[in-house]
Amino acid sequence: MEKRAASLAVLASLAILVIISYVYAPSCPIAFAPLEPPSRSHPLGTDPVGRDALCEVLAGIRASVEAAFAALAASLAVLSASLLAGVSARAGRLVDSVAALVAGLPRMSLLMMLALVTRLSPIGIGLLIGSLASLQGARAAATRARQVARSLYVEAARAIGAPWYRIVARHIAPNTWSSIASYASIASSAAVYAEAGLSMLGLGSPATPSLGKVAGLVLLTPGAVLTEAGLAQLVASLALVAAIAMLMYLAVRLIGS
């Protein structure tokens, strides 16, 4: 009961952040003098190009949350597919082969190249991170699924003619869910950092607001980080990236435990 309440509280925190970003950001003022210090009308001041910084920060929350949930969906899909290894030797060999292939790839270089060529959206970054980050975990989940498949109660289910999907749903999935949730939580939080990092480097979608873009603009503008407004914007954007990543990690782990 306590874990369920904690997971609901974490998910509610994420929902509140997203709701605030949708409600507040569209009503923000458009342009002012650059790097005005924080004030009542501009709590984070203005950014180096004169936009209300709080608006940009709140709008950027959406990109981080989109990347996190896209990575979670991709991760759960990859890891759930690995459970078929418990009922199919062919599926197990396929999981092992794909995981071994991906393990040899320079994943960060691949991600940056794709982002540079295609200008990935936050959802695209999340899907890619979730898939790549979960393939190694899929091998571990497949191994666990095979171990469960050799248990007496699964053998008994097979003996009475239970179909494979019922074996997976009733026996293999419940005994591997905590491991799946662990890998999925890591993938979802990693996607938040990846989206912010790529946006900070200018490799994200140009039309999408991002917390990484807020931090990157401050860092790339000479002297901006030394101003009160620039420092406030840098700290706020990086703190929100870390907070969203941590909230996603905790939410998935708590639900999976």
N, C-alpha and C positions, 0 to 999 in steps of 0.2 A: 504493500500500500504506500509506504514511504517513497519507494523508487518510482512508482507511478505518479505520485504527486510531484516529485522532483522533475521527472521528464516533462510533465505538463507545464510546470513553471518555466522550464528552459524553452520549450516550444512557444509558450506565450510571450516570452521575452523577444524571441525572433519575430513573432507576428507583430508585436508592438513596434519594433524597429521598422518593419516593412510598411505598416500602416502609416506611421509618422512620415516616412519618406514619400509616400503617395499623396498624403494630405497636405503636407507643408511645402514640398518642393515646387509644385506648380504655381503656388501663390507668391513665390519669391520675386523681389525686384530684379531688374535685368542688368543694368550697368552703372558703375560708379567709378571714382578714381581708384587706381590700383593700390593695393596693400594699405587700405585704410585700417587703422587699429580697431580692435574689437570695441563694440559699443552696444547700446540697447537695441538699436535698429539692425545692427549687424553683429551678432554675438561672436562670430569668428573673424570679423573684419571682412575685407574684400580680397580676392585672390590677385595674382600678378597681372591679370588682364581686366580687372575691375568688376568681376562678378561677385555676387554675394556668396561667400565661402560656405556658409551653413547650408545653403541650397545645394551646392555642388556635393558636399559631404553626404547629405541626406539622400540625394538622388543616386549617389554611388553605392549606397547600401544595397540597392536592388541588384546590382551586378554581382556583388559578393554572394548574396543569398541565392540568386539564380545559378551561379556556378556551383555552389555547395549542393543544392538539391539535384542538379543535373548529374553531378559526380556521384551522389548517393544512389540515384536511379540506375546509372550505368554500372556502378559497383555491385549493387544487389542483383542486377541481371546477370553479370558475369559470374558472381559467386554462386548464385542459385543454380545456374546451368551446370556448375561443377558437381552438384549433388547427383546428377545423373550417372556419375562415375560409380556410384554405389550399386547401380542396377545394370550398368552396361560397361563391359570391359572396353569396348570401342570408344565410348565417351571418355573414359579415364585416360586412354592413350592419347586422345585428341587434346585433352586439357594439358597433359604433361608436355606434349610436343609444342603447343602454342606458348605455354609458359616458358619453356626452355628457349624458344626463339626470341620472345620479347625480352627475356633476361639479358640477352646478348646485345640488344640495341641501345644506343646512347639516347635514352628517353628524353633527357632535358634538351639535347641538341635537336632531336626530332620535333619536340613541342615548339621550340623557338622558330625552327624553320617553317613549320606549318603556320604559326601565328604571323610570321613575316610575309608569307606568300598569300595567305587567305584572309588575314585580319579576322581571326576567330572571334565570335561573340562570346559573352560569358557562358552561355549555355554550351557552345561548342567546346570551350576550354574545359568546362566541367565534365562533359561526356568523355572527352579524350583522357583527362586525368583519371576519372573514375575507372575507365576501362584498363588503362595501362597500369595504374597502381594496384589493381585487384587481381591481375593475372597470376602474380606470384602467390597471393593468398588463395587463389582458386586451386592451385596445386595442393596446398595444405588442406583446404576444405574437401577436395576430392579424396585425399588420403584418409581423412577422418570418415568420409562417407563410406569408403570401402571397408573400414574397420567396423562401422555400425552394421553394414550389410552382411558381415560374417557372424553377427550375434545370433543367439538362439531364437529370439522372438522374431527376427526378420526371416530366418530360415523356416520358422513355423508358419509365418504369413505366406511365404512362397509355397509351402507344402499344401496349404488349403486353397491355393489358386488366386491369391490376392493380386490384382493388377499392379504394374510397376508404379503408376502414379499414386496409388494408395500407400504403397510402401514408402515412397519418397515423402509424402505429406504427413503420414502418421508416425513414421519411425526415424527416417534419416534426417529430415529437416529439423525436428525439435532437438535432436542431439547434436546438431552442428550450428544452430542458430547463433549461439554466443560467439563462436569463432567468426562467423560471417559478419555479425554486427561489429566486431572489433576491427576487421579490415575495412568495412564500409565507413566506419566513423573516421578512420585515418584518411581514407580517400576523400571524403567530403570536406574535411578541414584543410587538407593539402590543396584542394581546388581553390579555396578562398585565397590562400597565399599565392598560388600560381596566377590566378586572374589579376590580383593586385600587382604582382611583380611584372607581368607582361604589359599591363597597362602603364605602369610606371616607366617602362622602357619604350613606350610608344608603339607596342606591338599588338595592342588590343583593337577592338572595333572603334574607329574614329568617332562614330556618332553616339556611342554609348557612354554615359557618365560612369565614372568609376572612382573608388577611393584611391586606387593606385595613381590615377591621373592627377588627383588633387595633390598627393605627395610629390609626384614627379614634377609637376609644374613649379612647385615651391623650390625643389632641389635644383632644377635646371635654370631657374631665373637668378642671375647673379645678385647676391646680397639679400634675397627674399627670406632665406631662413634666419637671417640675423634680425629681422623685424619682428615686432610683437605679433602681427597678424600671420606672418609666414610660419613662425614657430607654432602658434596655436593650431593652424591648419595641418601642419605636418604631424603634430602629436595626436590631434583628433582623428585624422584619417588612419594612421597606423594603429592607434588604439582600437578603433572600430573593426579593422581587419582582424586583429588578434581576438577581439571579443566575439565576433561572428564565428570565426574558426573554432574557438573554444566551445561556444554554445552548440554548434553543430556536432562536435565531437561528443560532448556530454549527452546531448539528446539521444543520439543513436546508441551510445553505450548503455544509457539507462533503460532505453526501450528493449535493448537486446539482452539485458542481464536478468 
